[in-house]
Amino acid sequence: MARLNREEFVSNTIIGPGTTVNGDVAAPGFVRVDGSLKGDLRARGRVVVGEKARMKSDISGTNITIGGVVQGNIMASERITILSTGLVLGDIVTRRIQADEGCLIHGKVAVCQDEKRWNDTVSAYRDAWGVMSNLAAFPGSA
């Protein structure tokens, strides 16, 4: 059984059902999203995306669980779990993955358990995602 990190529970951020957030979110601990988020989510702890959640976001965290819809790239430094109700439209970079039967993933998945490969992949994806987000700021770009 995984050992719980006290820091993950020091600061909890919850975006509840019926709540809409437009803008980036940076959180020092655990984040749960059950509403809508349009903006990047950066958490230093766990991230849980509930079944009713709708996100247009790039997400990063330690352990990430997806039960709703995410349009964006996901980087989980430890593990990602995509539940049967989950839909990911974007790329995934992680050390371990669990994808339940019935979930949908439309994008590239990179699972890197080796430390050097992890660092190389994270660096390459951050560079590519940075270029894509900067291009998206120009009118008429995809």
Summary of the structure (lengths in Angstrom):
residues: 142
radius of gyration: 14.6
end to end distance: 43.2
largest distance: 49.0
contacts: 455
relative contact order: 0.11
helix: 18%
strand: 43%
